[in-house]
Amino acid sequence: MTTLPRPTTELSADDARRLALRAQGFIGAPNRRSGVRGLLRHLGAVQLDTISVLARSHELIPYSRLGAIGRKAIENAYWTPASEAAPPAPPHAFEYWSHAACILPIEEWPHFAFRRRAYRNRPHWNHELADGAYDQVIKQLQSEGPLTATELGGAKRTSEWWDWSGAKVAVERALMYGEVVCVARRGWKRVYDLAERAVPGTLLHDGLDDTECLRRLVRLAGQSLGVGTRADIADYHRLKGDQVDEVIADSGLVPVTVEGWGKPAWADPAALKTPPRGRHRTTLLSPFDSLIWERARTERIFGFTHRLEAYVPKPKRVYGYFAMPVLAGGRLVGRVDPAREGSTLVVKQATLDGPKAIPAVAQALAEAASWVDCTDVRVERVDAPELREPLARELARILA
């Protein structure tokens, strides 16, 4: 393990919280000029998920920071629009395994070489790869151009989500190896193409060794977090702790101590030069937002327990299927489990941090309604029943 320098900077718990919020884009004026692409580069990764309540999570990420942006503009910012009338434009992003399945800036393709190599050397897989299936998929993409798994021969063998077809197993393996890349989404289906055709030539290489890759990703994680412990930094791109240990001394991050954390931490030196200033965003957060990815970090910074309950049996849910934390004034002041009924945003359940949270929660809900073209908000249930009517009244006032 690398011997680390002694920390020279001491941060209060509030300092660390504000650094984290600014690093994630929640303090200061929204940078609408750089838009979704700029936000993606700033965050380093945007998580994908199949669940869609108000919108899919990769749409909620820019909504929460930049406000109501057209859905098509978001999709075009992430993926290269498929067009038969013109040659494909160079991609701005690619999909790969980072924190989870994520959209990543195309500039980072070389720095995931370490993971592509690890997949190529992986001895065991959950899905068996049928003889000849891999070569067949590559040949079909070479001859026919970008295709979905269905167009390659079928995504699944049965209706079960996990029962992938041979073509789907092959093309996903090729994506993990780096021979194939997702260039667009059609509906919610990946459109695959050969990496040699889709990734700019200057980036299409695995020339960086593992140490160079890890050093870059640790530095990026520190910048995206503002300040973090070893576990925080490792979790951002799902590195191993010893991988972080190997490179953190040379990553450019600086060691700090944070009040109440009880563990060593590292910060982005550029973030330490200027105290976070500006207006705090008031917004709903996707449960998959990178601000709250790591549960222990969320509890440490915000004193807030965050858990996605979509996969919890309904009788055991506490906060709801897709409970979205409410950020206001740099704090998490409650959570809302939303749904849509036509042009109405429905609050199936809300949990508020007392009456003082009502104006912020109402503001966040009203803005969320504007994101998804809803003209009304209906509150069905609040955990503290006496707060239901005050919340409904405040919403009516804002929406009037």
KABEL-V815166 format. One record per pair of residues at least 24 apart in sequence whose C-alpha atoms are under 8 Angstrom apart, sorted by the first residue. I is the first residue (numbers start at 1). GAP is how many residues later the second one is. Records with the same first field share a line. If there is no record, write none. Layout:
# KABEL-V815166
I=GAP ; GAP
This chain:
# KABEL-V815166
1=241 ; 244 ; 245
2=243 ; 244 ; 245 ; 247
3=246
4=245
5=244 ; 250
6=249
7=247 ; 248 ; 249 ; 250
8=247 ; 248 ; 249
9=246 ; 247 ; 248
10=246 ; 247 ; 248 ; 249
11=245 ; 246 ; 247 ; 248
12=246 ; 247
13=245 ; 246 ; 247 ; 248 ; 288
16=210 ; 211 ; 242 ; 285
17=284 ; 285 ; 313
18=258 ; 312
19=206 ; 207 ; 208 ; 252 ; 256 ; 257
20=204 ; 205 ; 206 ; 207 ; 271
21=205 ; 270 ; 309
22=204 ; 254
23=200 ; 201 ; 202 ; 203 ; 248
24=200 ; 201 ; 202 ; 266 ; 267
25=40
26=39 ; 254 ; 255 ; 304
27=249 ; 250 ; 251 ; 252 ; 253 ; 254
28=249 ; 250 ; 251 ; 252 ; 253
29=249 ; 250
30=35 ; 36
31=35
32=34
35=31
36=26 ; 38 ; 41 ; 42
37=40 ; 41 ; 55
40=64 ; 65
41=63 ; 64
42=182
43=181 ; 247
44=60 ; 61 ; 176 ; 177 ; 180
45=53 ; 54 ; 57 ; 58 ; 59 ; 60
46=56 ; 57 ; 58 ; 243 ; 244
47=52 ; 53 ; 54 ; 55 ; 56 ; 241 ; 242 ; 243
48=52 ; 53 ; 54 ; 55
49=52
53=269 ; 285 ; 286 ; 287
54=284 ; 285 ; 286 ; 318
55=317
57=229 ; 230 ; 231 ; 232
60=225 ; 226
61=224 ; 225 ; 228
63=308
64=219 ; 220 ; 221
65=216
67=300 ; 304
68=299 ; 302 ; 303
69=302
78=25
79=104 ; 105 ; 106
80=103 ; 104
81=103
82=102
90=108 ; 109 ; 110
91=92 ; 107 ; 108 ; 109
94=87 ; 88 ; 89
95=86 ; 87
96=79 ; 80
97=79
98=138 ; 139 ; 140
99=136 ; 137 ; 138 ; 139
100=137 ; 138
106=93
107=96
109=94 ; 95
110=93 ; 94 ; 95 ; 96 ; 97 ; 98 ; 103
111=97 ; 101 ; 102 ; 103 ; 105 ; 106
112=101
113=92 ; 93 ; 94 ; 95 ; 96 ; 97 ; 100
114=95 ; 96 ; 99 ; 100
116=60 ; 61 ; 62
117=60
119=57 ; 58
120=57
127=37 ; 42
128=41
129=37 ; 40 ; 41
130=36
133=33 ; 34 ; 37
134=33 ; 36 ; 37 ; 40
137=30 ; 33 ; 34
138=33 ; 56
141=51 ; 52 ; 53
142=52
145=48
146=37 ; 45 ; 46 ; 47 ; 48
147=44 ; 45 ; 46
148=41 ; 42 ; 43 ; 44
149=40 ; 41 ; 42 ; 43
211=35 ; 36
214=29 ; 30 ; 33
215=32 ; 33 ; 35 ; 36
216=35
218=26 ; 29 ; 30 ; 33
219=29 ; 32 ; 33 ; 34 ; 49
222=31 ; 44 ; 45 ; 46
223=44 ; 45 ; 48
225=66
226=41 ; 42 ; 45
227=38 ; 39 ; 40 ; 41
228=37 ; 38 ; 39
229=34 ; 35 ; 36 ; 37
230=34 ; 35 ; 36
232=62 ; 65
235=59
236=57
261=39
280=48 ; 49 ; 50
281=46 ; 47 ; 48 ; 49
282=44 ; 45 ; 46 ; 47 ; 78 ; 81 ; 82
283=43 ; 44 ; 45 ; 78 ; 80 ; 81 ; 82 ; 84 ; 85
284=40 ; 41 ; 42 ; 43 ; 51 ; 52 ; 80 ; 81 ; 84
285=39 ; 40 ; 41 ; 42
286=38 ; 39
287=35 ; 36 ; 37 ; 38
302=29 ; 30
304=28
319=30 ; 31 ; 32
320=28 ; 29
326=35 ; 38
328=32
333=24 ; 28
334=27
342=32
343=30 ; 31 ; 32 ; 33
344=25 ; 30 ; 31 ; 32 ; 33 ; 34
345=24 ; 29 ; 30 ; 31 ; 32 ; 33
346=31 ; 32 ; 33 ; 34
347=30 ; 31 ; 32 ; 33 ; 34
348=31 ; 32 ; 33
349=30 ; 31 ; 32 ; 33 ; 34
350=31 ; 32 ; 33
351=31 ; 32 ; 33
352=30 ; 31 ; 32
355=32
358=29 ; 32 ; 33 ; 36
359=32 ; 35
361=30
362=29 ; 32 ; 33 ; 36
363=32 ; 35
365=30
366=29 ; 32 ; 33
375=24
